């Protein structure tokens, strides 16, 4: 009996010690490629930890000093992949497909139209909605007597640009358009502007032009009209900004009212908070036919690493972002995003973001199709071709021929 009592006592002590053992803190790593929202995301992660006890390590890697793609490849080699990271399209998805989780069963899926899907499965959480057209200074357009509602095709832009150019001294501007096409800014031309060729004027999601180009089938009328649009923008741009300018100089010219139009998207709102003028987006004029819409999509999607033991914690974090007031305020009020989820009623304060929302609400939007072409093709093949036209190393006819050949070669 005495031995039995001792044994029971020992078991009770062991159970007591086990029960009092400290719980392991759940910890996930979230790597993302927008350094401009790092402070806001860090603050949100801290608030999330306070609410839930789950620690979220935020690592931001982007811009000219850090490549997230290279960082992730190193992480994979070291078996240290984060729980959450972004992809920007099918090319990036294909690189990481073996570790990307199926998110089809998540609650937020029903509240968005722009999740990333592959073979019918939802695999990507939309970071936000972004859009671009031709940003314009509404006050200067009014002073010049140009109605932005008329700017829906090439001829309308050509007439408006010529008129405004003749009023440069009166308006106090250096150029009609603030455009950049030099090295380091190929994402403006070979990504965003290139998309005008691919989807302008087409029903949302229409891949007809993309698929034809990928097969080497080129609509020369569409290509030539698009090339004329590029040439028009370059002709009426400040040559210094066009050929050697960076992001700051391009956006700064518009902010300081030295240019009436800006070829950028609503992500520049944070750089335009000091603007004293009204602004909005007009469509691109890459066609002789009117195209009444702008380019709108999710710019990237967060994916979850299914191989992590904390994959569920990563999913919970994303859900919190959509349905908790703290997460919603982070997206809209702190990070300045246009929410991709219908249940979020908060409105962005940026004028260009409001314009994107207005175009989207009206259903006047065109797809982003540029990511159906590889990054290598866009950055290393197309980018230098735009630069040749900008720097006058190529005429408009040579530009058209170079563009056509590049697309044909890409299809081989």
Secondary structure as UniProt FT lines:
FT   HELIX           2..19
FT   STRAND          27..32
FT   HELIX           35..37
FT   HELIX           38..52
FT   STRAND          55..60
FT   TURN            63..64
FT   HELIX           68..77
FT   TURN            78..79
FT   STRAND          84..87
FT   HELIX           90..96
FT   HELIX           97..99
FT   TURN            104..105
FT   HELIX           107..111
FT   STRAND          116..118
FT   TURN            119..120
FT   STRAND          121..126
FT   STRAND          129..132
FT   STRAND          134..137
FT   HELIX           138..144
FT   HELIX           148..150
FT   HELIX           154..165
FT   TURN            166..167
FT   HELIX           168..171
FT   STRAND          175..178
FT   TURN            183..184
FT   HELIX           187..193
FT   HELIX           194..199
FT   TURN            200..201
FT   TURN            204..205
FT   HELIX           208..214
FT   TURN            215..216
FT   HELIX           220..235
FT   HELIX           239..244
FT   HELIX           247..255
FT   TURN            256..257
FT   STRAND          259..262
FT   HELIX           266..271
FT   TURN            273..274
FT   STRAND          279..282
FT   STRAND          294..297
FT   STRAND          301..305
FT   TURN            306..307
FT   TURN            309..310
FT   HELIX           311..323
FT   HELIX           325..329
FT   HELIX           330..334
FT   TURN            342..343
FT   HELIX           351..361
FT   TURN            362..363
FT   STRAND          365..366
FT   HELIX           370..372
FT   HELIX           375..376
FT   HELIX           377..382
FT   HELIX           383..390
FT   TURN            391..392
FT   HELIX           396..411
//
